Amino acid sequence: MGGALTAPAAVLAAAPGRRGAGRAAGGLALGLILPLGLAFGWEAVVALGWADDRLLPTPSRILATLAALAQSGELGPHVLATLQRVALGFLFGVAAGTLFGALSGYWPLARRLLDPTLQALRNIPSIAWVPLFILWFGIFETSKVTLIAVGVFFPIYLSLGAAILGVDRKLVEVGRSLRFSLREMITRILLPATLPSYLVALRAGLGLGWMFVVAAEFMGAEQGLGFLLVDGQQTGRPAVILASIVAFALLGKLSDSLLAALSARLLTWQDSFTPAK
């Protein structure tokens, strides 16, 4: 009898999880409609003879190229090299952006001292750093990781500094009236208030890291998806170029999805607005 009573309860407890999984699967299926529609459309246009696929290969040729590169063992080292550069650049950029963003947002003197220079540097195109970094660090990994870290740094610095400045003044005054220490002020007021903006900045910084890695791998790289892309251009293989671009898109989307899932877990306490479906 007890087992019969507990079974419905277990089913009810599992129902929200199943509904969440169902919504996630539905969202994924909906998001695939546009890319799959474009892919099938281009396949049909080429199959009907309305266009030539020499310069813009069909998705089937691109996937076949990716499969051939994977089977030959050529794709794996390129992917690992790019992932390592993005991961290291992201970590260094996040650390520096968090430090300088926190200083600029919390300490007015640091903001007046640092912000004008950093705002000017933020507008320099990524490719403009390449000759200088090659001169300073050579063409090896240090220059590549540094360039990626520069791209990651600025959105995090900007967003975190602005988020701290945007914290409700009444919350800070409550903390001061309760005689919070600096650690308590940060952990109990500033961190929860700035966390949503900071997590969005992390995703923006990660996206820029994937963009900057292409410029980084132009700097004498012998491995990496950027190198594979340039190799396809130099050897006149558009399928290899597009296969590299597809690999960048898939890896970037996967890493962003992982970061978005982590953000959702960290922000479960938020009572956020949910748009009508």
N, C-alpha and C positions, 0 to 999 in steps of 0.2 A: 504493500500500500504506500509506504514511504517513497519507494522508487517511482511509483506512478505519479506522486505529487511533485517530485522534484524534476521530472522530465520536462513538463511544460515550462517550469521556471527556467530551466537551462535553455530551452528553445527561445523563450522570450529574451533572455540575456544575450543570446547570440544574434538575435534579429538585427539590432542596430549595427553590429559589425558587418553583417551580410549586406545590409542596406548601404553602408558606407562603401563597401567593396563594389557593389553594383553601380553606385553613382560614379565611382572612379573609373570603372570599366566603360560606362556610358560616356563619360567625358573624353576618355581616350579614343573611343570609336568616333565620336563627333569631331575630334581634332584631326583625325586621319582623313576625313572626307575631302578637304581641299587638296592636300598633297597627292592623294591617290587619284583624285579626279584629274588633276593636271598631268600626272604621269600617264594615266590611261589615254587622256586626250592626245598627248604628244605621240604616244605609241600608235594611235589610230591615224593621226595625220601623216606620219611617216609611212605606215603600212599602206595607206591609200595613194601614196606617191605624190602628195601635195607639198611635201617639203623634203629636204635632204638632211640626213643626220650626220654628215661628215664633221661639221663644226659644232653641232649640238646633238650629241649622241642620245639615243633613247634611254629611258630608265633601265630597260632590260640589259642594254650594253654596259651601262654604268655598274649595275649589280654584278654582271658577269666579270667585269674588270676587277671589282672589289673581291669577288670570290677567287679569281685567279691569283691576285696579289696575296690573299690569305693562304691559299694552298701552296704557293711557292715559298712561303715563309718570309716574304718581303714586307708585308703589311705590319706584322706584329712588332718588329723593332722600331718602325716609324711611329706607330701609335704609342708605344711605351716611352720613347724619347720625348714626344710632345706632351704626354701626360705628366712626365716627371718635371719638365720645364714649367708647365702651367701650375702644377701643385706647389713647387718651390716659390715661384713668383707670387702666387696667391698668398701663401703663408707670410712671406716677407712684406708684401704690400698691405695685407691686413694688419700686421703688427705695427708697421709704421703709420698707417692711416688711423688706426685706433688711438695710438699714442698722441699724435699731433692733433687729431680731431678733438680728443678729450681735453688736451691742454688749451686749444683755441676756444672751445666752448665754455670751459669752466673758469679760465683765468684770463681776465680782460687784458692784462699786460702782454701775455703770450699771443693773444689774438691780434693786438695792434702791432706786435713785432713780426709775427710769422705770416699772417693772412695775406697782406698785399703781395709778398713775394711768391707765395704758393699759388695764389690766384693767377698771377702772371704766368708762372710755369705751367699751370694747368692747360693753358691755351696753345702750348707748343705741340705741333703734330708729332705723332709717335715716330714717323720716319726721320724726323729731324734729329732725334737723339742717336740714331744709328752710327753716323760717322764719329761722334764724340765718344760713344761707349766702346767702339772698336779701338779708338786711339787710347782710351784709358784702360780697358780691360782685355783687349785682344779679341779674337774671334771665337773664343771658347765659351764654355757654359756660363761664366760669370756675367758676360755682357748680355747674353740672352735672358737669363733669369732677372737681371736688373731691369731690363727694358719691360718685361712683363710686370714686375713689381711696381714700376712707375705707373703703368696703366691701371693697376688695381688700386693704387694708393689714393688717387684723387677723389673718386666717388665716395669712398669710405670717409676720408677726411672731411669732405664737404657736408655729407649727410649727418655724420655724428656731431660735428660742431654746430650745425643748424638745429639738430634735434635737442641738444643740451640747451641751447639758447631759447628753444621753444617750449621748454618745460613750464608748466603752470606755476607762476610765481607764488600762488597761495600754498601749493604743496611744499615748496622750499621754505616758506615762512612757517608752516606747521612743523617741519622738521627742526628748524632753528628754535622754535618755541619749546619743543620737546628736548632740546639740547642734544640732538643727534651728533655723534662724532662724524668725522669726514667719511669713515668707512660706512657707517650707517646711512649717511646722506646718499652715498653712491649706491649701496646695495638695496636700500628700501625706497628710494625716491627716484634718483636719476636713472638707474639701470632699468627698472620697469617702464619708466616713461619714454626712454629712448630706444628700447629694444626693438619695437616694430620697425622704426626707421632704419636702425642699424642692420637688421636682417635683410631689408630690401636693398640697402647699400652693398651688403655682401654679395647679393645676386648680381647687382649691376657691376661690381668690381670683377666678379668671376667672368661675366660676359666680355668685359674689356680685356681680361687676361687671355681669353681665347682669341680675341682679335689681335692683340699685340704679339701673340706667339708667332703669327705669320710673319710679321716684320722681323721678329727676333730670329726666325729660322732662315731669313734671307742673309744673315750675317755669317756666311761660311759654314753653315750646318751640313753635316754629312748624313744625318738621319733626322727624321721628323716628317710630319705630314706637309709642312711648308716646303721642305726640300723635295718631297715627292711631287708637290704641285708645280714647283719650278722645273723639275726634271721633265714632267709631262709637257710643259710649255716649250722647253728647249728641244725636245725630241719630237714635237708636233703630234702629241697624243692627247686630244681633247678628252677622251674617256678617262684617262688617268687624272687629268686636272679636275674633272667633275667628280670622280671617285674620291679624290682628296677632299673636295668641298663637302661632299656628302658625309664623309667620315668626321670632318670638323663639326658639321651640324648635329650628327648623332651623338658624338661625345659631349658637345656643349649642352645639348638638350638633356642628356642623361645626368650630367653633373649638376645642372640647374634644378632638375627634378629632385635629386637627392637633397640639395640645399633647401628647396622649397618644402620638402617633407620634414626636414629638421626644424625649419622655421615654424611650421604648423604645430609641431609638438611643443615647441618652446612658448607658443602663444595660445595655448589652449585656455588660459585664464581670460582671454579677451572676449568681451561680449560684442562681437563685431556685427556690422550691418550685413545682412544676407540679401542680395537682390532677388526680386521675384522671378520665378522661372516661367 
